[in-house]
């Protein structure tokens, strides 16, 4: 995609230049701007992903859309053996929308199927549906880790306010119970010990990598998806149900009980995690993968 900029726009510029790719229903499937967003991609020797930043120097600029959707929610510092980039879109019509302030320019874009692939429209639709559910689950799983880490930090901050309070021992017991539950759940969701690609033989992959492995296989092969993929997805979803229930118990029961204990003694406790602010207008949000 080629476009001309009257002036250089950097990450520090007052105006933001935004390129969005929209599907036929008007949903934003990819958003990139001259301002980097989110944490850097986690270290990975197999899936090197450069920063996704829209070039905006004075004069002519070019950006190559790799026909992939937005990237997954990332956990800073987490070593990944799987892809964190979004998957390929299905063949079909799209629109590119370039926005700078009140100036909006759109251009149709057509993604053409590989003529060597004999897949039907229904095959592509089934593949995209599975990819979408996996991506949504990975986003939820990684956001769960981020939320739990935020709660853990809040608990530790709250305990720092206790000092030599007469109920300090009671507070510590309650704090330990919350933190131990958080640590135990995180260890089931992500592998925090891996530091290099060789650690895959030292520390077992956890649920997020099992999802990533399946996502990579579904995304890499031409449709149709096979029965083995469907069964593996069902297996992972069954495992997730139990972990999601434990997450809800921590956030909806354990944390409020901890906060109530502090409130009884007039000590500020922990704010529950807030929903992340959307980076695009409501109604235009990406539908996951």
Residue pairs with C-beta under 8 A, 6 or more apart in sequence:
1 19
1 62
1 63
1 64
1 65
1 96
1 107
2 60
2 61
2 62
3 60
3 61
3 62
3 63
3 98
3 105
4 59
4 60
4 61
5 17
5 56
5 57
5 58
5 59
5 61
6 58
7 58
8 56
8 57
8 58
9 15
9 16
9 17
9 34
9 56
9 100
10 34
10 56
11 34
11 35
11 36
11 53
13 34
13 56
15 100
15 101
16 33
16 34
16 35
16 100
17 33
17 34
17 54
17 56
17 98
17 99
17 100
18 31
18 32
18 33
18 54
18 98
18 99
18 100
19 31
19 32
19 33
19 54
19 63
19 96
19 97
19 98
19 99
20 28
20 30
20 31
20 96
20 97
20 99
20 280
20 284
21 28
21 29
21 30
21 31
21 65
21 94
21 95
21 96
21 97
21 109
22 28
22 29
22 94
22 95
22 96
22 97
22 284
23 29
23 89
23 92
23 94
24 92
24 93
24 94
26 284
27 284
27 285
27 286
27 287
28 70
28 280
28 284
28 285
28 286
29 69
29 70
29 86
29 89
29 94
29 286
29 287
30 65
30 68
30 69
30 70
30 86
30 286
31 70
31 279
31 280
31 286
32 52
32 53
32 54
32 63
33 53
33 54
34 53
34 54
34 55
34 56
35 53
36 51
36 52
36 53
37 279
38 71
38 74
39 74
39 76
40 51
41 47
41 49
41 51
41 71
41 74
41 84
42 74
42 75
42 76
42 77
42 78
42 79
42 80
42 84
43 79
43 80
44 79
44 80
44 81
44 82
44 84
44 197
45 196
45 197
46 81
46 197
47 80
47 82
47 83
47 84
47 85
49 71
49 83
49 84
49 85
52 71
54 61
54 63
55 61
55 62
55 63
65 96
65 109
66 85
67 88
67 89
67 111
68 85
68 86
68 87
68 88
68 89
69 86
69 87
69 89
69 135
69 286
69 288
69 289
70 86
70 286
71 84
71 85
71 86
72 84
72 85
72 86
72 135
72 138
72 139
72 142
73 138
73 139
73 142
73 143
73 146
74 84
74 142
75 142
75 145
75 146
75 190
78 145
78 190
78 192
79 191
79 194
79 195
79 196
79 199
80 209
80 212
81 194
81 197
81 200
81 205
81 209
81 212
82 208
82 209
82 212
82 213
82 215
82 216
83 212
83 215
83 216
83 219
86 135
86 289
87 131
87 135
87 215
87 218
87 219
87 289
88 219
89 111
89 128
90 111
90 124
90 125
90 127
90 128
91 111
91 112
91 113
91 124
92 110
92 111
93 108
93 109
93 110
93 111
94 108
94 109
94 110
94 111
95 106
95 107
95 108
95 109
96 106
96 107
96 108
96 109
97 104
97 105
97 106
98 104
98 105
98 106
98 107
99 105
113 119
113 124
114 222
117 222
117 223
119 222
119 223
119 224
123 223
123 224
123 225
124 223
126 223
126 224
126 225
127 218
127 223
127 224
127 225
128 289
130 218
130 225
130 229
130 230
130 233
131 215
131 218
131 219
131 289
132 287
132 288
132 289
133 233
133 288
134 211
134 214
134 215
134 218
134 233
134 289
135 215
135 288
135 289
136 288
136 289
137 211
137 236
137 237
137 240
138 208
138 211
138 212
138 215
139 288
140 244
141 189
141 190
141 207
141 208
141 211
141 240
142 190
142 208
143 276
144 189
144 243
144 244
144 247
145 186
145 189
145 190
146 273
147 247
147 251
147 273
148 182
148 185
148 186
148 247
148 250
149 182
149 186
150 273
151 178
151 182
151 250
151 251
151 255
151 270
151 272
151 273
152 178
152 179
152 182
152 183
154 269
154 270
154 271
155 175
155 178
155 179
155 258
155 270
156 175
156 179
157 270
158 175
158 258
158 262
158 267
158 268
158 269
158 270
159 171
159 172
159 175
161 267
161 268
162 168
162 171
162 172
162 267
165 171
165 265
165 267
167 265
170 261
171 261
171 262
174 257
174 258
174 261
175 258
177 254
178 250
178 254
178 255
178 258
181 246
181 249
181 250
181 254
182 250
185 243
185 246
185 247
185 250
186 192
187 206
188 206
188 207
188 243
189 206
189 207
189 208
189 243
190 206
190 207
190 208
190 209
191 199
191 203
191 204
191 205
191 206
191 209
193 199
193 202
193 203
194 200
194 202
194 203
205 213
207 236
207 239
207 240
207 243
210 236
211 236
214 229
214 232
214 233
214 236
215 289
217 229
218 225
218 229
251 272
251 273
255 270
255 272
258 269
258 270
259 269
259 270
261 269
262 268
262 269
263 269
278 285
280 286
